[in-house]
């Protein structure tokens, strides 16, 4: 979860109504959003994969790479969010290093959640295990 105190200026809040699309899968993204109030459902391929509440972030991958959005975000309840541009994101990381760790934790949690849905084990991605398996195969 992000530190809500970083997003406490009411003039920055953008309201979204229940069911109003915040962003769509496949769209190009240049902004992530910090959820200040309410809940947002995250859909991939039309299937709900997560619900993010107050203190959470959505759309963070748009600030990490330049690929199209991998999900659609739709408020489950009326909500207020704070848009975070790449410039603001960089500022937050430089001046609040824990913020970068918070974002990485969110991304890691979402990856683990998706892995669990596809029954992928952590060992499937462990580089050390891959090296050991390669060495065994060579012998």
N, C-alpha and C positions, 0 to 999 in steps of 0.2 A: 504494500500500500504506500502511496505517496504521502508526503507530509502536507496536510491540508493547509497549514499556515503559509505555505508557499503560494497558495492560490486563494487568498482571503479578501481580495479587493472586489466588492460587489459590482463595480463598474466593468470588470472583466467577465462577469458571468453571462453566459448565453443560454437562454431557456429553450428546451425542446419539449414538445408535448408527447404524451404516450402515442406510440406508433409512428411518429415522424422520423424519417430516416436521417441519421447523422452523417453516415457515409455508406457507400455501397461497395461490395466486392467487385474488383475489376477497375474501379476508379483510381485515378492517380491521386496520391495523397501528399500533402506538404505540411499537415498539421496533425498533432495528437491532441487528445482531450483529457483533462483531469475532471473527474466527476465530483462535483461539490455536493450535490443533492440528488437523490433518486437512484434508480437502477436502470441499467442498459443491458439488453440481450445482445449477444454476439452470435451471428449466424454464418456458417460456411456451407455453401451448396444448399441453402434453404433449410439447413438443420441447425437448431440451437445447440451451441457448444459450451456456452458460458453465460453467466449473468454477473455483471460488474456493478458494484455499489459505490456509495460515497467513499471517497478516499482512493478509489481505483483510477487506473488510466486505461485508455483505449486508443488504438491507432498509432501506437508508439513505433511500429515497424516503418511507418512512413518517414520517420526522421532518421532511421538507421540505414535504409537503402532507398533506391528510387524505383522499386518495382510497384506494380499496381496493388491496390488494397487486397488483402487475402480474406477479408471478411466484411460482413455488413453489420452495422451497429444501429439498433432500433430501441428507443426507450421503452422499458417495460412499465415505467411510471413517469409522470411528469418529472423532468430533471433540469438541473442547472449544471453546465460544464464550463470549463475555462479552456479555450483554444490555446495551444502551445506551438508556436512556430519553431522552425529549426534554429533560428537566431536566439529565441528565448530558451530553448532546450539547451543549447550550447552554454548560454549564460548560467543557467541553473547548475549544469554539470561543473562548470569552472568554479562557481562560488559556493556550491553545496554538494561536495563529493558524495555524500550519502544518497543524494537524489539519483545519481548514476547507478549506485548499487540497488536502490529500490526498483528502478526500471529493469535492471538485469534480473532481479529476483522475480519480477512479474513475468518477464519473457521466459525464464527458466521454468516457472510454474506452469505456464501455458503449454510449453513444449512437453513437459512431463505428463500433463493432463491429456494431450493429444496422443502421446505414446501409449498411455494406458488404454485409450479408446481403441487403438490398433494393436494392442497386446505386444508392443515392442518393449523389450527389456533393456535396462541401462547397459548391460554388457554388449548389446548389439552395436553401441556407439562408442564404446570405450577403446581409445586408440591403443592403449597398452595391451588389451586382449587381442586386437587385430594383429599387432606385431608378434605376440606369442603364437597365434594361430598360423601366421605366415612362416614363422621359424619352424613350427612342427611340420608344416606341409613341405618344407624344403628338405627335411631329414628323411 
